[in-house]
């Protein structure tokens, strides 16, 4: 993330350096690839991918699934809203 922030802050300076130092037909492919990496759309996609990955990592945190299962088991316990299910058999087909 720090690298992306640096790239966002300094993208114009870096683009100017690429334009100045990567010249000639031989370097045209390398220059095009570097300029694409500096492109706003590419940087935006990278930020989106990082945000998505972070969200997935947070959802997969150790113990989170177990806590959600435990919360589901005890949801509504002790409330009158669940009293109407007391007479329902455990296995209804």
N, C-alpha and C positions, 0 to 999 in steps of 0.2 A: 504494500500500500504506500509505503514511503517513496518507493521508486516512481509510482504513478503520480503521486503528489508533486515530486520533483519535476517530472516530465511535464505535468500540467502548468507548473509555475514558469518553466523555462523553455516551453516548446518552440517559441519563436526564435530564441537565441540558438537553440540546437538546430532548428531548420536552417537558419542562416549559416551555421557552421557546416552543415552537410552540403549546402549549395556552394559554399566557398572551397571546401576541401575535397569533395568527391566530384571530380570533373572528367570529362572525356567519354568517348564511346565505350571504352573498356569498363568503366565504372558506372555506366548507365543503369545496369540492373541493380547494383548495390545501392545506388542513389535512390532509385525508385522504391526499393524495399525499406530503406531508412525513412524516406518521406511518408510512406504509407504508415509506418509505425508511429509517426508524429501526427498523423491525421486525427482530427477531432472525433470522427466516427469510430476509429479504432480505439482511441483512448476511452470513449464513452462505453463501448462494448466491454473493454477490459474492466472498467469500474463496475459495470453491471455483473459480469461474471464473478468478480471478487465478492460483491455484496451477496449474490446468490449462494456462493460457497460458504460464506460466513454464516448466513442464515441456516443452511443445512447442518453445519458443524454445531451450531448452538442447539438445534433441534435434536441432534444425536448425542448430546452431552451425557456422560455416564449418570445413570440413575434417573434420568428424565422420563424414560418410558415406564419404568417401574413406579415412579411417583404418579404418573398419569393413570396407570392401572389402579393403584391404591385409591386415588381420588375418585375414580369412577365407581369403585365398590362402595365407598362411603357417601357418595353424593345423595343428598336428600335424607340421610339417616336421621331418624328422630323427628322428622317433620310430619305434619298431618297429611301432607300431599301424597305420601306413599301408603297411607293407611288403607286405601281402597284395594290394594293388591294383596292384603294379608290372606284372603280367602281363595286366591288363585293357586291351583296346583303348580308345583315346581316344573312339571313337564306337561305342556299343553301342545297337542298335535292338531 
